[in-house]
Amino acid sequence: MDYLHQLVLDPKDLSKSSTIQRMFEKSLESMEGAKLNAVPTPALILEIPRVQDKLQRYQAVIPNLTLNLSHLIENGEFMER
């Protein structure tokens, strides 16, 4: 099952850049501490809000090679792949 998540950006965050990890964590926090039910497989697709092909809030987004989702899964179980 694929997962798609539209990132919800924090309007109070005035930084000029952010990492994907930080944006995803903050987005879930803003949704009243939402968590994943399971490890997203085969993919987790994150959509960054844009306005006319420009990032809505940040001048730059720093990609992560991997995301740590272990603390974002509801039952706390994390299977390393």
PyMOL Python script that loads the backbone (N, CA, C, O; Angstrom):
from pymol import cmd

cmd.read_pdbstr("""\
ATOM      1  N   MET A   1       0.840  -1.181   0.000  1.00  0.00           N
ATOM      2  CA  MET A   1       0.000   0.000   0.000  1.00  0.00           C
ATOM      3  C   MET A   1       0.892   1.253   0.000  1.00  0.00           C
ATOM      4  O   MET A   1       1.816   1.353   0.807  1.00  0.00           O
ATOM      5  N   ASP A   2       0.625   2.180  -0.878  1.00  0.00           N
ATOM      6  CA  ASP A   2       1.358   3.446  -0.921  1.00  0.00           C
ATOM      7  C   ASP A   2       0.752   4.420   0.074  1.00  0.00           C
ATOM      8  O   ASP A   2      -0.417   4.308   0.444  1.00  0.00           O
ATOM      9  N   TYR A   3       1.549   5.355   0.492  1.00  0.00           N
ATOM     10  CA  TYR A   3       1.082   6.419   1.370  1.00  0.00           C
ATOM     11  C   TYR A   3       1.413   7.760   0.738  1.00  0.00           C
ATOM     12  O   TYR A   3       2.505   7.949   0.202  1.00  0.00           O
ATOM     13  N   LEU A   4       0.469   8.691   0.800  1.00  0.00           N
ATOM     14  CA  LEU A   4       0.676  10.042   0.313  1.00  0.00           C
ATOM     15  C   LEU A   4       0.346  10.993   1.447  1.00  0.00           C
ATOM     16  O   LEU A   4      -0.699  10.869   2.086  1.00  0.00           O
ATOM     17  N   HIS A   5       1.230  11.937   1.695  1.00  0.00           N
ATOM     18  CA  HIS A   5       0.988  12.903   2.768  1.00  0.00           C
ATOM     19  C   HIS A   5       1.297  14.306   2.248  1.00  0.00           C
ATOM     20  O   HIS A   5       2.414  14.593   1.819  1.00  0.00           O
ATOM     21  N   GLN A   6       0.300  15.158   2.294  1.00  0.00           N
ATOM     22  CA  GLN A   6       0.486  16.578   1.969  1.00  0.00           C
ATOM     23  C   GLN A   6       1.051  17.241   3.222  1.00  0.00           C
ATOM     24  O   GLN A   6       0.374  17.299   4.249  1.00  0.00           O
ATOM     25  N   LEU A   7       2.265  17.734   3.150  1.00  0.00           N
ATOM     26  CA  LEU A   7       2.882  18.364   4.314  1.00  0.00           C
ATOM     27  C   LEU A   7       2.115  19.615   4.721  1.00  0.00           C
ATOM     28  O   LEU A   7       1.754  20.438   3.881  1.00  0.00           O
ATOM     29  N   VAL A   8       1.876  19.745   6.005  1.00  0.00           N
ATOM     30  CA  VAL A   8       1.245  20.934   6.567  1.00  0.00           C
ATOM     31  C   VAL A   8       2.364  21.742   7.204  1.00  0.00           C
ATOM     32  O   VAL A   8       3.004  21.282   8.150  1.00  0.00           O
ATOM     33  N   LEU A   9       2.600  22.930   6.696  1.00  0.00           N
ATOM     34  CA  LEU A   9       3.718  23.741   7.185  1.00  0.00           C
ATOM     35  C   LEU A   9       3.299  24.607   8.363  1.00  0.00           C
ATOM     36  O   LEU A   9       2.176  25.106   8.431  1.00  0.00           O
ATOM     37  N   ASP A  10       4.235  24.768   9.283  1.00  0.00           N
ATOM     38  CA  ASP A  10       4.003  25.573  10.481  1.00  0.00           C
ATOM     39  C   ASP A  10       4.116  27.053  10.120  1.00  0.00           C
ATOM     40  O   ASP A  10       5.189  27.498   9.710  1.00  0.00           O
ATOM     41  N   PRO A  11       3.043  27.824  10.261  1.00  0.00           N
ATOM     42  CA  PRO A  11       3.111  29.252   9.910  1.00  0.00           C
ATOM     43  C   PRO A  11       4.043  30.055  10.818  1.00  0.00           C
ATOM     44  O   PRO A  11       4.456  31.158  10.459  1.00  0.00           O
ATOM     45  N   LYS A  12       4.378  29.510  11.993  1.00  0.00           N
ATOM     46  CA  LYS A  12       5.274  30.202  12.921  1.00  0.00           C
ATOM     47  C   LYS A  12       6.747  29.957  12.610  1.00  0.00           C
ATOM     48  O   LYS A  12       7.619  30.639  13.149  1.00  0.00           O
ATOM     49  N   ASP A  13       7.025  28.987  11.745  1.00  0.00           N
ATOM     50  CA  ASP A  13       8.406  28.656  11.394  1.00  0.00           C
ATOM     51  C   ASP A  13       8.926  29.679  10.390  1.00  0.00           C
ATOM     52  O   ASP A  13       8.466  29.724   9.249  1.00  0.00           O
ATOM     53  N   LEU A  14       9.874  30.491  10.809  1.00  0.00           N
ATOM     54  CA  LEU A  14      10.410  31.551   9.954  1.00  0.00           C
ATOM     55  C   LEU A  14      11.768  31.197   9.353  1.00  0.00           C
ATOM     56  O   LEU A  14      12.414  32.046   8.738  1.00  0.00           O
ATOM     57  N   SER A  15      12.204  29.944   9.528  1.00  0.00           N
ATOM     58  CA  SER A  15      13.497  29.564   8.968  1.00  0.00           C
ATOM     59  C   SER A  15      13.438  29.553   7.443  1.00  0.00           C
ATOM     60  O   SER A  15      12.373  29.388   6.850  1.00  0.00           O
ATOM     61  N   LYS A  16      14.598  29.733   6.825  1.00  0.00           N
ATOM     62  CA  LYS A  16      14.665  29.813   5.367  1.00  0.00           C
ATOM     63  C   LYS A  16      14.806  28.450   4.717  1.00  0.00           C
ATOM     64  O   LYS A  16      14.599  28.307   3.512  1.00  0.00           O
ATOM     65  N   SER A  17      15.163  27.437   5.520  1.00  0.00           N
ATOM     66  CA  SER A  17      15.291  26.087   4.974  1.00  0.00           C
ATOM     67  C   SER A  17      14.878  25.070   6.033  1.00  0.00           C
ATOM     68  O   SER A  17      14.780  25.382   7.220  1.00  0.00           O
ATOM     69  N   SER A  18      14.640  23.852   5.572  1.00  0.00           N
ATOM     70  CA  SER A  18      14.262  22.772   6.473  1.00  0.00           C
ATOM     71  C   SER A  18      14.634  21.450   5.830  1.00  0.00           C
ATOM     72  O   SER A  18      14.870  21.376   4.624  1.00  0.00           O
ATOM     73  N   THR A  19      14.686  20.400   6.650  1.00  0.00           N
ATOM     74  CA  THR A  19      14.923  19.061   6.113  1.00  0.00           C
ATOM     75  C   THR A  19      13.576  18.376   5.919  1.00  0.00           C
ATOM     76  O   THR A  19      12.578  18.761   6.528  1.00  0.00           O
ATOM     77  N   ILE A  20      13.559  17.371   5.076  1.00  0.00           N
ATOM     78  CA  ILE A  20      12.343  16.598   4.857  1.00  0.00           C
ATOM     79  C   ILE A  20      11.909  15.935   6.166  1.00  0.00           C
ATOM     80  O   ILE A  20      10.720  15.907   6.483  1.00  0.00           O
ATOM     81  N   GLN A  21      12.870  15.401   6.928  1.00  0.00           N
ATOM     82  CA  GLN A  21      12.555  14.749   8.208  1.00  0.00           C
ATOM     83  C   GLN A  21      11.824  15.715   9.134  1.00  0.00           C
ATOM     84  O   GLN A  21      10.782  15.378   9.696  1.00  0.00           O
ATOM     85  N   ARG A  22      12.371  16.903   9.286  1.00  0.00           N
ATOM     86  CA  ARG A  22      11.780  17.901  10.191  1.00  0.00           C
ATOM     87  C   ARG A  22      10.391  18.333   9.712  1.00  0.00           C
ATOM     88  O   ARG A  22       9.466  18.476  10.510  1.00  0.00           O
ATOM     89  N   MET A  23      10.261  18.536   8.410  1.00  0.00           N
ATOM     90  CA  MET A  23       8.969  18.959   7.864  1.00  0.00           C
ATOM     91  C   MET A  23       7.898  17.891   8.084  1.00  0.00           C
ATOM     92  O   MET A  23       6.759  18.217   8.419  1.00  0.00           O
ATOM     93  N   PHE A  24       8.258  16.611   7.896  1.00  0.00           N
ATOM     94  CA  PHE A  24       7.298  15.530   8.080  1.00  0.00           C
ATOM     95  C   PHE A  24       6.894  15.412   9.552  1.00  0.00           C
ATOM     96  O   PHE A  24       5.713  15.256   9.862  1.00  0.00           O
ATOM     97  N   GLU A  25       7.870  15.486  10.451  1.00  0.00           N
ATOM     98  CA  GLU A  25       7.570  15.409  11.883  1.00  0.00           C
ATOM     99  C   GLU A  25       6.668  16.563  12.324  1.00  0.00           C
ATOM    100  O   GLU A  25       5.679  16.348  13.025  1.00  0.00           O
ATOM    101  N   LYS A  26       7.005  17.770  11.921  1.00  0.00           N
ATOM    102  CA  LYS A  26       6.205  18.944  12.294  1.00  0.00           C
ATOM    103  C   LYS A  26       4.806  18.874  11.692  1.00  0.00           C
ATOM    104  O   LYS A  26       3.836  19.299  12.319  1.00  0.00           O
ATOM    105  N   SER A  27       4.700  18.338  10.476  1.00  0.00           N
ATOM    106  CA  SER A  27       3.408  18.213   9.829  1.00  0.00           C
ATOM    107  C   SER A  27       2.498  17.270  10.622  1.00  0.00           C
ATOM    108  O   SER A  27       1.324  17.574  10.835  1.00  0.00           O
ATOM    109  N   LEU A  28       3.032  16.134  11.055  1.00  0.00           N
ATOM    110  CA  LEU A  28       2.237  15.196  11.846  1.00  0.00           C
ATOM    111  C   LEU A  28       1.867  15.801  13.203  1.00  0.00           C
ATOM    112  O   LEU A  28       0.753  15.606  13.688  1.00  0.00           O
ATOM    113  N   GLU A  29       2.802  16.534  13.814  1.00  0.00           N
ATOM    114  CA  GLU A  29       2.517  17.200  15.092  1.00  0.00           C
ATOM    115  C   GLU A  29       1.366  18.188  14.939  1.00  0.00           C
ATOM    116  O   GLU A  29       0.505  18.283  15.814  1.00  0.00           O
ATOM    117  N   SER A  30       1.349  18.915  13.840  1.00  0.00           N
ATOM    118  CA  SER A  30       0.296  19.915  13.627  1.00  0.00           C
ATOM    119  C   SER A  30      -1.066  19.265  13.420  1.00  0.00           C
ATOM    120  O   SER A  30      -2.098  19.923  13.547  1.00  0.00           O
ATOM    121  N   MET A  31      -1.069  17.989  13.107  1.00  0.00           N
ATOM    122  CA  MET A  31      -2.315  17.241  12.924  1.00  0.00           C
ATOM    123  C   MET A  31      -2.654  16.513  14.226  1.00  0.00           C
ATOM    124  O   MET A  31      -3.035  15.342  14.222  1.00  0.00           O
ATOM    125  N   GLU A  32      -2.507  17.235  15.334  1.00  0.00           N
ATOM    126  CA  GLU A  32      -2.805  16.713  16.668  1.00  0.00           C
ATOM    127  C   GLU A  32      -2.022  15.443  16.976  1.00  0.00           C
ATOM    128  O   GLU A  32      -2.561  14.489  17.536  1.00  0.00           O
ATOM    129  N   GLY A  33      -0.741  15.441  16.601  1.00  0.00           N
ATOM    130  CA  GLY A  33       0.137  14.322  16.923  1.00  0.00           C
ATOM    131  C   GLY A  33      -0.181  13.048  16.163  1.00  0.00           C
ATOM    132  O   GLY A  33       0.007  11.952  16.691  1.00  0.00           O
ATOM    133  N   ALA A  34      -0.652  13.170  14.950  1.00  0.00           N
ATOM    134  CA  ALA A  34      -0.994  11.997  14.131  1.00  0.00           C
ATOM    135  C   ALA A  34       0.218  11.093  13.986  1.00  0.00           C
ATOM    136  O   ALA A  34       1.357  11.560  13.981  1.00  0.00           O
ATOM    137  N   LYS A  35      -0.037   9.794  13.868  1.00  0.00           N
ATOM    138  CA  LYS A  35       1.027   8.813  13.664  1.00  0.00           C
ATOM    139  C   LYS A  35       0.634   7.878  12.539  1.00  0.00           C
ATOM    140  O   LYS A  35      -0.536   7.796  12.163  1.00  0.00           O
ATOM    141  N   LEU A  36       1.615   7.177  12.007  1.00  0.00           N
ATOM    142  CA  LEU A  36       1.369   6.182  10.969  1.00  0.00           C
ATOM    143  C   LEU A  36       0.879   4.895  11.625  1.00  0.00           C
ATOM    144  O   LEU A  36       1.289   4.577  12.741  1.00  0.00           O
ATOM    145  N   ASN A  37       0.014   4.158  10.950  1.00  0.00           N
ATOM    146  CA  ASN A  37      -0.453   2.871  11.471  1.00  0.00           C
ATOM    147  C   ASN A  37       0.572   1.777  11.250  1.00  0.00           C
ATOM    148  O   ASN A  37       0.638   0.819  12.021  1.00  0.00           O
ATOM    149  N   ALA A  38       1.373   1.911  10.205  1.00  0.00           N
ATOM    150  CA  ALA A  38       2.367   0.894   9.853  1.00  0.00           C
ATOM    151  C   ALA A  38       3.457   1.546   9.018  1.00  0.00           C
ATOM    152  O   ALA A  38       3.347   2.705   8.618  1.00  0.00           O
ATOM    153  N   VAL A  39       4.498   0.789   8.765  1.00  0.00           N
ATOM    154  CA  VAL A  39       5.574   1.271   7.903  1.00  0.00           C
ATOM    155  C   VAL A  39       5.018   1.400   6.489  1.00  0.00           C
ATOM    156  O   VAL A  39       4.483   0.429   5.954  1.00  0.00           O
ATOM    157  N   PRO A  40       5.131   2.566   5.877  1.00  0.00           N
ATOM    158  CA  PRO A  40       4.621   2.756   4.511  1.00  0.00           C
ATOM    159  C   PRO A  40       5.389   1.894   3.511  1.00  0.00           C
ATOM    160  O   PRO A  40       6.602   2.045   3.362  1.00  0.00           O
ATOM    161  N   THR A  41       4.689   0.994   2.830  1.00  0.00           N
ATOM    162  CA  THR A  41       5.343   0.167   1.827  1.00  0.00           C
ATOM    163  C   THR A  41       4.469   0.106   0.591  1.00  0.00           C
ATOM    164  O   THR A  41       3.253  -0.011   0.741  1.00  0.00           O
ATOM    165  N   PRO A  42       4.976   0.173  -0.560  1.00  0.00           N
ATOM    166  CA  PRO A  42       6.391   0.265  -0.873  1.00  0.00           C
ATOM    167  C   PRO A  42       6.947   1.684  -0.841  1.00  0.00           C
ATOM    168  O   PRO A  42       8.149   1.877  -1.025  1.00  0.00           O
ATOM    169  N   ALA A  43       6.085   2.690  -0.607  1.00  0.00           N
ATOM    170  CA  ALA A  43       6.585   4.059  -0.704  1.00  0.00           C
ATOM    171  C   ALA A  43       5.829   5.004   0.213  1.00  0.00           C
ATOM    172  O   ALA A  43       4.669   4.776   0.554  1.00  0.00           O
ATOM    173  N   LEU A  44       6.509   6.063   0.600  1.00  0.00           N
ATOM    174  CA  LEU A  44       5.898   7.188   1.299  1.00  0.00           C
ATOM    175  C   LEU A  44       6.137   8.409   0.417  1.00  0.00           C
ATOM    176  O   LEU A  44       7.280   8.807   0.189  1.00  0.00           O
ATOM    177  N   ILE A  45       5.063   8.991  -0.071  1.00  0.00           N
ATOM    178  CA  ILE A  45       5.173  10.144  -0.964  1.00  0.00           C
ATOM    179  C   ILE A  45       4.795  11.386  -0.172  1.00  0.00           C
ATOM    180  O   ILE A  45       3.687  11.481   0.356  1.00  0.00           O
ATOM    181  N   LEU A  46       5.711  12.330  -0.092  1.00  0.00           N
ATOM    182  CA  LEU A  46       5.468  13.580   0.619  1.00  0.00           C
ATOM    183  C   LEU A  46       5.324  14.699  -0.391  1.00  0.00           C
ATOM    184  O   LEU A  46       6.175  14.874  -1.263  1.00  0.00           O
ATOM    185  N   GLU A  47       4.255  15.448  -0.272  1.00  0.00           N
ATOM    186  CA  GLU A  47       4.015  16.560  -1.181  1.00  0.00           C
ATOM    187  C   GLU A  47       4.249  17.868  -0.444  1.00  0.00           C
ATOM    188  O   GLU A  47       3.642  18.125   0.596  1.00  0.00           O
ATOM    189  N   ILE A  48       5.126  18.683  -0.985  1.00  0.00           N
ATOM    190  CA  ILE A  48       5.465  19.972  -0.386  1.00  0.00           C
ATOM    191  C   ILE A  48       4.572  21.043  -1.006  1.00  0.00           C
ATOM    192  O   ILE A  48       4.499  21.148  -2.231  1.00  0.00           O
ATOM    193  N   PRO A  49       3.891  21.839  -0.181  1.00  0.00           N
ATOM    194  CA  PRO A  49       3.027  22.889  -0.726  1.00  0.00           C
ATOM    195  C   PRO A  49       3.796  23.875  -1.613  1.00  0.00           C
ATOM    196  O   PRO A  49       4.885  24.328  -1.260  1.00  0.00           O
ATOM    197  N   ARG A  50       3.215  24.192  -2.756  1.00  0.00           N
ATOM    198  CA  ARG A  50       3.831  25.125  -3.704  1.00  0.00           C
ATOM    199  C   ARG A  50       2.806  26.145  -4.152  1.00  0.00           C
ATOM    200  O   ARG A  50       1.601  25.896  -4.129  1.00  0.00           O
ATOM    201  N   VAL A  51       3.304  27.289  -4.557  1.00  0.00           N
ATOM    202  CA  VAL A  51       2.470  28.321  -5.162  1.00  0.00           C
ATOM    203  C   VAL A  51       3.179  28.724  -6.456  1.00  0.00           C
ATOM    204  O   VAL A  51       4.292  29.248  -6.419  1.00  0.00           O
ATOM    205  N   GLN A  52       2.549  28.484  -7.571  1.00  0.00           N
ATOM    206  CA  GLN A  52       3.123  28.789  -8.886  1.00  0.00           C
ATOM    207  C   GLN A  52       4.535  28.220  -9.029  1.00  0.00           C
ATOM    208  O   GLN A  52       5.470  28.936  -9.384  1.00  0.00           O
ATOM    209  N   ASP A  53       4.675  26.928  -8.749  1.00  0.00           N
ATOM    210  CA  ASP A  53       5.932  26.185  -8.873  1.00  0.00           C
ATOM    211  C   ASP A  53       7.046  26.653  -7.943  1.00  0.00           C
ATOM    212  O   ASP A  53       8.201  26.279  -8.146  1.00  0.00           O
ATOM    213  N   LYS A  54       6.738  27.451  -6.940  1.00  0.00           N
ATOM    214  CA  LYS A  54       7.740  27.853  -5.950  1.00  0.00           C
ATOM    215  C   LYS A  54       7.331  27.304  -4.598  1.00  0.00           C
ATOM    216  O   LYS A  54       6.145  27.200  -4.285  1.00  0.00           O
ATOM    217  N   LEU A  55       8.338  26.951  -3.792  1.00  0.00           N
ATOM    218  CA  LEU A  55       8.041  26.467  -2.454  1.00  0.00           C
ATOM    219  C   LEU A  55       7.284  27.527  -1.684  1.00  0.00           C
ATOM    220  O   LEU A  55       7.609  28.711  -1.767  1.00  0.00           O
ATOM    221  N   GLN A  56       6.291  27.115  -0.946  1.00  0.00           N
ATOM    222  CA  GLN A  56       5.425  28.064  -0.271  1.00  0.00           C
ATOM    223  C   GLN A  56       6.126  28.806   0.869  1.00  0.00           C
ATOM    224  O   GLN A  56       5.888  30.001   1.046  1.00  0.00           O
ATOM    225  N   ARG A  57       6.966  28.151   1.631  1.00  0.00           N
ATOM    226  CA  ARG A  57       7.532  28.786   2.805  1.00  0.00           C
ATOM    227  C   ARG A  57       9.056  28.874   2.778  1.00  0.00           C
ATOM    228  O   ARG A  57       9.616  29.885   3.203  1.00  0.00           O
ATOM    229  N   TYR A  58       9.727  27.853   2.296  1.00  0.00           N
ATOM    230  CA  TYR A  58      11.183  27.774   2.407  1.00  0.00           C
ATOM    231  C   TYR A  58      11.867  28.133   1.096  1.00  0.00           C
ATOM    232  O   TYR A  58      11.339  27.895   0.009  1.00  0.00           O
ATOM    233  N   GLN A  59      13.050  28.709   1.227  1.00  0.00           N
ATOM    234  CA  GLN A  59      13.863  28.973   0.040  1.00  0.00           C
ATOM    235  C   GLN A  59      14.554  27.693  -0.416  1.00  0.00           C
ATOM    236  O   GLN A  59      14.867  27.527  -1.595  1.00  0.00           O
ATOM    237  N   ALA A  60      14.790  26.782   0.548  1.00  0.00           N
ATOM    238  CA  ALA A  60      15.455  25.518   0.227  1.00  0.00           C
ATOM    239  C   ALA A  60      14.932  24.412   1.126  1.00  0.00           C
ATOM    240  O   ALA A  60      14.611  24.634   2.293  1.00  0.00           O
ATOM    241  N   VAL A  61      14.855  23.220   0.560  1.00  0.00           N
ATOM    242  CA  VAL A  61      14.502  22.033   1.330  1.00  0.00           C
ATOM    243  C   VAL A  61      15.673  21.071   1.206  1.00  0.00           C
ATOM    244  O   VAL A  61      16.089  20.722   0.101  1.00  0.00           O
ATOM    245  N   ILE A  62      16.195  20.648   2.341  1.00  0.00           N
ATOM    246  CA  ILE A  62      17.368  19.773   2.372  1.00  0.00           C
ATOM    247  C   ILE A  62      16.875  18.329   2.394  1.00  0.00           C
ATOM    248  O   ILE A  62      16.220  17.916   3.351  1.00  0.00           O
ATOM    249  N   PRO A  63      17.185  17.555   1.348  1.00  0.00           N
ATOM    250  CA  PRO A  63      16.696  16.177   1.298  1.00  0.00           C
ATOM    251  C   PRO A  63      17.432  15.285   2.302  1.00  0.00           C
ATOM    252  O   PRO A  63      18.610  15.495   2.590  1.00  0.00           O
ATOM    253  N   ASN A  64      16.724  14.300   2.823  1.00  0.00           N
ATOM    254  CA  ASN A  64      17.325  13.277   3.666  1.00  0.00           C
ATOM    255  C   ASN A  64      17.484  12.026   2.810  1.00  0.00           C
ATOM    256  O   ASN A  64      16.603  11.705   2.013  1.00  0.00           O
ATOM    257  N   LEU A  65      18.598  11.319   2.968  1.00  0.00           N
ATOM    258  CA  LEU A  65      18.764  10.062   2.230  1.00  0.00           C
ATOM    259  C   LEU A  65      17.858   8.984   2.802  1.00  0.00           C
ATOM    260  O   LEU A  65      17.403   8.096   2.081  1.00  0.00           O
ATOM    261  N   THR A  66      17.596   9.068   4.108  1.00  0.00           N
ATOM    262  CA  THR A  66      16.678   8.154   4.766  1.00  0.00           C
ATOM    263  C   THR A  66      15.837   8.946   5.758  1.00  0.00           C
ATOM    264  O   THR A  66      16.241  10.016   6.214  1.00  0.00           O
ATOM    265  N   LEU A  67      14.669   8.413   6.086  1.00  0.00           N
ATOM    266  CA  LEU A  67      13.820   9.021   7.114  1.00  0.00           C
ATOM    267  C   LEU A  67      13.702   8.048   8.273  1.00  0.00           C
ATOM    268  O   LEU A  67      13.529   6.847   8.066  1.00  0.00           O
ATOM    269  N   ASN A  68      13.795   8.562   9.497  1.00  0.00           N
ATOM    270  CA  ASN A  68      13.577   7.745  10.680  1.00  0.00           C
ATOM    271  C   ASN A  68      12.102   7.857  11.038  1.00  0.00           C
ATOM    272  O   ASN A  68      11.647   8.900  11.509  1.00  0.00           O
ATOM    273  N   LEU A  69      11.362   6.782  10.814  1.00  0.00           N
ATOM    274  CA  LEU A  69       9.924   6.776  11.069  1.00  0.00           C
ATOM    275  C   LEU A  69       9.568   6.034  12.356  1.00  0.00           C
ATOM    276  O   LEU A  69       8.394   5.970  12.722  1.00  0.00           O
ATOM    277  N   SER A  70      10.556   5.476  13.043  1.00  0.00           N
ATOM    278  CA  SER A  70      10.272   4.606  14.188  1.00  0.00           C
ATOM    279  C   SER A  70       9.425   5.289  15.256  1.00  0.00           C
ATOM    280  O   SER A  70       8.542   4.649  15.827  1.00  0.00           O
ATOM    281  N   HIS A  71       9.662   6.546  15.540  1.00  0.00           N
ATOM    282  CA  HIS A  71       8.894   7.257  16.564  1.00  0.00           C
ATOM    283  C   HIS A  71       7.577   7.815  16.026  1.00  0.00           C
ATOM    284  O   HIS A  71       6.806   8.418  16.773  1.00  0.00           O
ATOM    285  N   LEU A  72       7.324   7.617  14.743  1.00  0.00           N
ATOM    286  CA  LEU A  72       6.108   8.134  14.124  1.00  0.00           C
ATOM    287  C   LEU A  72       5.085   7.043  13.820  1.00  0.00           C
ATOM    288  O   LEU A  72       4.059   7.300  13.192  1.00  0.00           O
ATOM    289  N   ILE A  73       5.380   5.806  14.278  1.00  0.00           N
ATOM    290  CA  ILE A  73       4.471   4.695  14.035  1.00  0.00           C
ATOM    291  C   ILE A  73       3.660   4.432  15.295  1.00  0.00           C
ATOM    292  O   ILE A  73       4.214   4.348  16.391  1.00  0.00           O
ATOM    293  N   GLU A  74       2.357   4.304  15.139  1.00  0.00           N
ATOM    294  CA  GLU A  74       1.403   4.206  16.247  1.00  0.00           C
ATOM    295  C   GLU A  74       1.756   3.158  17.281  1.00  0.00           C
ATOM    296  O   GLU A  74       1.799   3.466  18.472  1.00  0.00           O
ATOM    297  N   ASN A  75       2.009   1.931  16.862  1.00  0.00           N
ATOM    298  CA  ASN A  75       2.232   0.860  17.820  1.00  0.00           C
ATOM    299  C   ASN A  75       3.685   0.768  18.291  1.00  0.00           C
ATOM    300  O   ASN A  75       4.021  -0.087  19.111  1.00  0.00           O
ATOM    301  N   GLY A  76       4.534   1.639  17.780  1.00  0.00           N
ATOM    302  CA  GLY A  76       5.920   1.684  18.219  1.00  0.00           C
ATOM    303  C   GLY A  76       6.796   0.604  17.616  1.00  0.00           C
ATOM    304  O   GLY A  76       8.003   0.577  17.860  1.00  0.00           O
ATOM    305  N   GLU A  77       6.204  -0.288  16.831  1.00  0.00           N
ATOM    306  CA  GLU A  77       6.996  -1.347  16.212  1.00  0.00           C
ATOM    307  C   GLU A  77       7.591  -0.828  14.909  1.00  0.00           C
ATOM    308  O   GLU A  77       6.908  -0.179  14.117  1.00  0.00           O
ATOM    309  N   PHE A  78       8.846  -1.116  14.701  1.00  0.00           N
ATOM    310  CA  PHE A  78       9.512  -0.639  13.499  1.00  0.00           C
ATOM    311  C   PHE A  78      10.330  -1.783  12.936  1.00  0.00           C
ATOM    312  O   PHE A  78      11.169  -2.355  13.632  1.00  0.00           O
ATOM    313  N   MET A  79      10.089  -2.115  11.688  1.00  0.00           N
ATOM    314  CA  MET A  79      10.856  -3.172  11.046  1.00  0.00           C
ATOM    315  C   MET A  79      11.886  -2.525  10.139  1.00  0.00           C
ATOM    316  O   MET A  79      11.540  -1.774   9.227  1.00  0.00           O
ATOM    317  N   GLU A  80      13.136  -2.815  10.393  1.00  0.00           N
ATOM    318  CA  GLU A  80      14.231  -2.272   9.566  1.00  0.00           C
ATOM    319  C   GLU A  80      14.231  -2.990   8.228  1.00  0.00           C
ATOM    320  O   GLU A  80      14.134  -4.216   8.170  1.00  0.00           O
ATOM    321  N   ARG A  81      14.341  -2.217   7.152  1.00  0.00           N
ATOM    322  CA  ARG A  81      14.385  -2.835   5.824  1.00  0.00           C
ATOM    323  C   ARG A  81      15.704  -2.578   5.198  1.00  0.00           C
ATOM    324  O   ARG A  81      15.949  -3.014   4.073  1.00  0.00           O
TER     325      ARG A  81
END
""", "prot")
cmd.dss("prot")
cmd.show_as("cartoon", "prot")
cmd.util.cbc("prot")
cmd.orient("prot")
